[in-house]
Amino acid sequence: MTETARTPETSRTDSTPAPIDAADDRSRRLIAQMGAAARACLGRLAAATSDDKTHALVAAARAIEADAEAILAANARDMAAAEGRGLAPALLDRLRLDTDRLAGIVAAVDKVAHLPDPVGRTLASWQQPNGLAFERVATPLGVVGVIYESRPNVTADAAALCVKAGNAVILRGGSEAVETNRALHAAFTAGLASAGLPGEAVQLVPDQDRRLVAALLGATGVVDVIVPRGGRSLVERVEADARVPVFAHLEGLCHMLLDAAADPDRARDLALNAKMRRTGICGALETLLVHKDFAPHLPPVLDALKAAGCALRGDAGVCALDAEATPASEADWATEYLDAILAVRLVDDLDAALDHIARYGSGHTDAIVTEDRAAAERFLAEVDSAIVLHNASTQFADGGEFGFGAEIGIATGRVHARGPVGPEQLTTFKYKVRGNGQTRP
């Protein structure tokens, strides 16, 4: 299973791009060369059958397994360097690989390998009165650029998803995972090549010069789309500087509403899981909204959270119910903590909850806990987020849990891709039109 880990806004790595104007000729030439090599693979990827891609990705997974010792040794070097730099514990946790986590990376590649081929699907078909037959058919996007921080699993996830969808990819990870990314990339591309697909379809930017990121963002005609995956500062700068389309993923300011008709035990379990299962991923709960009529049932929920190590920031009503809660400030409602901290607010009704989410939410993932189906359906219809859930943890905001095998990220924009970006979201379409001699009058 793959989860989108978030980098706190206060954490900056050299994945943060320099202004495009700072890119020198060497950087532009290098990215142009990588892009040309990537584009040269597109024809071979387009000619590959579904079985060809499946076999190649299975071979990549086996190659990662075979190189496990080298990959874990590379990760140990990255961990030692990161600890020496004083990287925060949450960031160290995202960076760290062990046998189980590496097995999870392999499993994700295997899962992507066996997904249905998203390329060549007929999305729609019809015939005009003049006899012309039309088909809208899924096709690859082309060359995808992925700029990411912290978690080395993105190297394998992004590579597998792009290849499955017939795309080439240029990867640029952060300096904290440089050795691990290189080891994973080497194994993955060796696996592709052993199965007859070009290893150049998956390329890794060779050094950490920030000017290479600027060159990648400005590579019009070379790169077809950029996917940023990291902290808010990285994503905002990518969106500001990119001259190619971007799949936006700003932050996961996720909400859960405990409605008046919520089952108390279910509310406790879901709030605890949504917040504390893993606090540093983009699907982690950051604000708990509580209908005032549920307030008598709230103390056991708060007790469970505190027992798990969560600090509470509450409004006046919550502080009256829990003496250990710290009074919340206005900033708390707009903060993605990525830590064991939760903002909690009482609301008068469903309308007030919807207003709060519309004002402070990031359009990522929001949930309602209720046994009132009408309230649930209204929440699912009116909350304008990429993922909305009823009686389920926000931590299901994950491509693996959606059945995608993995994800490049979770797009919070509204153009082309929204929610987990899996193989289908890495395709576009073209029209095939068949006639029998029609001319236009």
N, C-alpha and C positions, 0 to 999 in steps of 0.2 A: 504494500500500500504506500502511496506517495502523498506527502502532505506539504503544503506550501508554507515554509517557514518564513517568518518575517524578521527583518532587521530593524531594531529600534531606530527611530529618527535621529537619535543622538549618536548612533554608530555610523561612521563613515568609512568605507573602504575605498581602495583605488579603483573599484569598478565605477565610481562616480565619474561621469564623463567631464572632460575639460570642454570649454567652448569649441565649437566647430572651427573657428578661426585659428585655433592653436594647433590644428593638425598640420604637420609638416609634410613635405613631398614624400618622404620615406614611408610615413604612415599611410598616406593615400595610395601610394604604389603597392604597398603590401596588401592592403584590403582589396584593391582592384585585382591583384593577382589571385588572392584567395577567392574572390567572387567569380572570376573567370573560370577557375578550376571547379568551383561549385556548379556553375551554370553548365559546364561541359558534362556534368554527370546527369543532368536532368533528362536527356534523351534516353540514357541507359535505364534510369529509374522508371521512366514512362513505359519503356518496353518490357520491364520486369512484370511477370505475372504475379498474381496474389500468392501463389505457392513460392515463387522466387523470393519475395519479400519476407514471407513467413520463415523460410529456411534460413535466410540471411540473419534475421533477428534472433532466431534460436541459436545460430552459430555465435552471434555476438554475446548472448547470455552465457553460453558455454565457455567462451573465451574469458569473460570476466571471472567465472568460477575458477578456471584454470590458473588465472593470474592473481588469485585472492591474496596469496602471501605478499606479492609485490605491491598490490594496492593497499593493503593494510599497513605495510611498512612505510609507504609514501604518506599515508594518512598520519602515522605516528610522527613523521618529520614535520608535517603541517601542524599537528597539535602542539608539539614542542615549541615551534616557532611562535604559534599564537599565544601560548601561555607566557612565553618570554616577552611578548608585546603587551601583555596584560589584557587580552581580550576578555570581555565579560563572560561570566559562566553560561548565560543563555546562548551566546554565540559559540562558545566552545562545544556546547551540547549539540548544536546543529552541525558543527564541523565533524564531530567525532564519528568514525566508523568502527564497528566491531563485527564479529562474525555474523551476528543476527541481522544487523543493518545491511551488511553487504549481501546477505541472502535475500533481503527485501528488495534490493536493487535488481538482483538477478530475476527475482519473481516478477517484478514489474515489467522488465523487458520481455520475459516469456509471455506474460499476459497480453502485452501489446502485440507481440508476434502473432498470437492466435485470434485477435479481434478480426471481425469482418473487414475486408478491404474497403476503405472509404472512397477510393478512386474508381471512376467508371459507373457509379450509381446513377440511374436515371431518376432525376428529381421530379420531373414532370414531363408529360408528353401530350400532344394534341395535334389536330389536323385542321387547317384552314379550308374554307369553302373552295378555294382554287386548287386543292389537292396537295399543297405543300404540307409535309409532315415535320413537326418540330419536336426536338428532345432537348431538355436542359440536363446536362451531364456533369457530374462532379469531376473536377480536375485539381491537380496540385497547385498550391500557391506559387511555388518556385523556390527561391532562396530565402530562408528564414534566418534572421540574426537574433541570437538570444544573449542578453546581457544579464548576469545574475551574480548573486553574492552568497557566501556562506556554505550552502549545502551542496556537497559534491554529487549527490544523487541526481541533481538536475542535469549533469552531463549525460548520464545514461538515459534518463527519462526523455529529455528533449531530442536526443539523437534517435531513440527508438520511435517516438511519435512522428518525427519529421519523415524518417525513412518509410514508415508504414503508410504515410499519406503521399509518398512519392516526391517529397521535397528534399533538397540539400539544405544543410544548416551550417552556420558559422557561429561557434560558441565562444563567449568571452566570460570566464568566471573571475571571481575575486582573488586577490593575492593570498588570502588566508588559506585557500584550498588548492593552490597552484600545483603542488606535487601530486595530490590525489586526483585532480582533474586530468593531469597528463597521463597518469597510469590508467585511469578508466578509459580515456580516449584511445590510448594505444591498444588496449584490449578490445574495445568495441570495434574499431576500424579493422583490426586484424581479423576479427570474426566475420565482418562483412566481406572482406576480400577473399577469405577462404571459401565463401559460398558464392562467389562470382559477382558480387555487387561492388561498385567502386568505393574504396575507403575514403576517397576525396569528397564523397557526399557528406561526410561529417568532418568538419575542420575545427580546430581549436586555435584561437589567436595565440601566437607563440610567446608573447611576453606581456608584461603588465603595464606597459607604457600607456598612460591615459589618453594620449593623442590617438592611439589606435581605436579607442572607443569613439572619439569624435569623428574619426574617419569613417567608421562603420555607420554612424548615425547619418553621415552625409553621403552615403554611397548610393545615390539615385542611379537607377539602371543596373545596379549590381545586386542590391538586396531588395527584396519585394516587401518585406514586413519585418519590424523589430518587435521583439517580446522582451520587456524588462521585467526582472523578477528580483525584488529586493526591497529595501527601505523606501520610505516616502521621498527622501531627498534624491535617491537614484531615479525613481520613476518620474518625478517632476522634471528633472533635468533632461531625461530622455525625451519626454514629451515636448519640452521647450526647444530642444536643439535638433531633434530628428527632422530630416527632410524626406523620410520615407514613412509610410503608415506605421502606426504603433498600436499594439493591443494593450490598452491601458489596464493597470492593476495598481491603484493607489494604495489602499490600506484596507484592513479588515476590522472596521469598527462595528462589531456584531452585537445585536440586541436579542434579548429573549423577553417576551411578555408572559408573566404568570397571570392569566386571566382570572376573572371572578369564578369561573367554572372549572378551574384547573384542579386536577386530583392532587392533593397535598404530597403524597408519596412520590408520584411521578414528577411533580414539580421539583422536589428536592433532588431526585436522582438526575434529572436532566440538567438542572442548573449546575450541579456539582461536576458532571461530566463535561458540559460545555465550557466551563471555566478552567477546571483543574486537570483534565486528562493530559493536555499539553498546553501550556500557557503561551508558548512562543510561535504558534502557527496562526495563519491568517483567519482560520475559522474559530479561534478561541473567543468565547464570550467576553465582552468588555463592559456592557451595561445591562443590568437586570431591571426591567420595568415591572412593577407589581400593581395590579388593580387594587384599589383601596379596600374592596370587599374581600380580597384574599389576604389582607394584612394580618388577621388573626392566625393564619397558618404560616406566616413568614418566618417566625423565630427558628423553627427547626431547619429551615432551608439555610438560614444564615449560620446557625450553629454547625451544620455539616461543612459549609464552606470554610469557616474558621478552623475547624478541626483538621482540615486538609492543608492549612497554612495560608489561607487567603485573607488578605487585608481588605476591609470594607470602607468605601467612601459613600456616605448616605446623605439624603436630604433630611429635613427636619423630622419628617414622619418616621423614617428609617432609624434615625439616631434615637428617637423616643422609644423605639422597640428594642434597640440593641445599643447598650451603653459603650460597647467597644468600637462601634463604627465611628470613623472620623468624618466630620462635616464635609460634604462635597462642595467644591467650588464650581463655577461655570466651566472652567477648563476640563474638569473631570468628565463631563458629558461628551466632550469632543476628543478624548484621548484614547488611542490604541495603546494599552499598557504593555502588552506582550510580556506580562509578568503576573504574579499571583496577587493582583489588585483588581477589585471589581467595584464599579459604580452602581449604586442601587437607588431607585427612585420610585415613590408611590405616585400613581396616576389615578385620576378620577374615573376614567372610563376608557373604552377602546379608542374613541376619538382622540383623547389626549395622548395615548400611546402612539397612535399613527402620526400625530403632529410632532412628537418628540423624535421619532425615527426619521421623518422627512427633514427635520431641521438639522439633526446631528449625524445621521447615518452616512455611510460611505458607499452605499449601493452594493455591498458585498453579500452578506448573509444575515438574515433575521428570522426569528422563530417565535411561534406562539404555543403556549401550553394551555390547553383547554379541552373540556368535554362538550363544549357548545359548538356544534358543527357550523352554525350560521356565523358565529364570531370568527371561527377558523377560516371559513371561506372568504369572509370579508377581508381578513388580514392578508391571506394569500393573494387576493385580487388587488388590493390597494397599496401594499408595500412595494415600492419600485426598486427592488434589489435583484441582483443576478440570481440569488438563491433564496427562496422563502420556504420555511418548514413548519409543519404542524406536528406537535408531540414528538419531536426528535431533536437530538443535540445538534448545535451549530457545527460541531467538529466533523460532521459528515460533509462539510464543504471541501471535498477532495476528489480529484479525478478518479482515483482508484476505487473509492466508494460508489462512484457513479457508474462503475463498470467500464471506464475508459482505460484501465490498466495503469495509467499515469497521467500526468498533466504537465504542460509547460508553465501554466499559471492559471489564475482565475481572473478573467477579464471583467472589469466593472463598467466598461463603456457600453455603448448601445449599437456600435457599428460593427458588422460582420460577426464577431464572436462575443459571447457573453457567458459568464460562468466558467466552469473548468474547460480549459482549452485542450481537447483531446484530438484524435486523428480526424474526425469529421470537421472540427473547427479549423483544421489546417488545410482545408480544401476551399476552392472557389468553384466556378462552373463555367461552362461554355455551352453554346447552342449548336446542335447538329440539325441541319435542315436538309431534307431529302425531297427532291422533285422529280418530275418526268418531262421536263422541257418548258416549264412555266416561264413566261415573260411578263413583266409588269406593264399594264396599260398606262 
